Amino acid sequence: MKSFRQAVEANDHAAIEALLADDVVFTSPVAFKPYPGKPLTAAILRAVTRVFSDFRYVREISGEDGRDHALVFEARVGERAITGCDFLHLDEHGLIDDFMVMVRPLSAAQALAEAMGAQFDRIAAEAAAATSTAVTTAPGSGGGDQPGEEPSGV
């Protein structure tokens, strides 16, 4: 998925978000429950860019149908080297509707969990603000509706 990879490598958050389907589901390597929706997924991805350093994709694998992609990456979380893979599935419109991340080794996954946990309040606030803006600007919304339940952790 060349466009996603280029957006990530350019740290272009608007381009990354534009590639997410509204109903995207993000599955974290350090949380049991998946996170639904574009605002929350985009906020998580922004937080990841604050947590990772020296991030780079090192390999890309694509399925025969062009809808499944695996992007292997290397980065650092504090002093820990981390290797991981973004597994992406594209919907019929070419947007990412399933985003699952796996990482290794365990010590790096634990460092990632701790670092992302420190970002949680900001992630929740960004997602809520984006959802609130979308709700209040949606035709016929009447505004003021609050998004559903907040995530329990990253």
C-alpha positions, 0 to 999 in steps of 0.5 A: 500500500504505497500511498499509506507507506508514503504518508507515514514516512512523510509524517503526513497525518492528514494523508494517513487519515484520508486513507482510513475508512469511517468504520476502520477497526484498529487492533492494538498489539497491547490491548485486548479490545479493538478500537472502532472508528476513524477518529480514534484510529487516527488519534492512535496513529498520531500518538504512535508518531510521538512515541516511536523514534527512528521509524522505518518500513523495511518490507512490504508484502501484498496479497494477490487480490491487492486488498491485504497488505503487511508492512514490516517496520523497525523503530525505537520506543525509548531505549528499546528497539522494536520490530513490528508489522502493520496488517492492513485490509482495504475495503471496496473503495480502497480505504483501510477498514482493518488495521492490526499491529503486532510487535516484538520483542516482549520488552519492546511491547511492554515499553510501547504499552507504557508509552502509549498509556501515557498518551491515552488522555490526549488520544481520547481527547483528540478522538472525542473532538474529532467525533464531536466536530463530525457530529455537529457538522453532519447534516441534520445532526442538530449538534451536541450529541456525544460520541459513544463510550470512550476506549478503555486503553490503548 
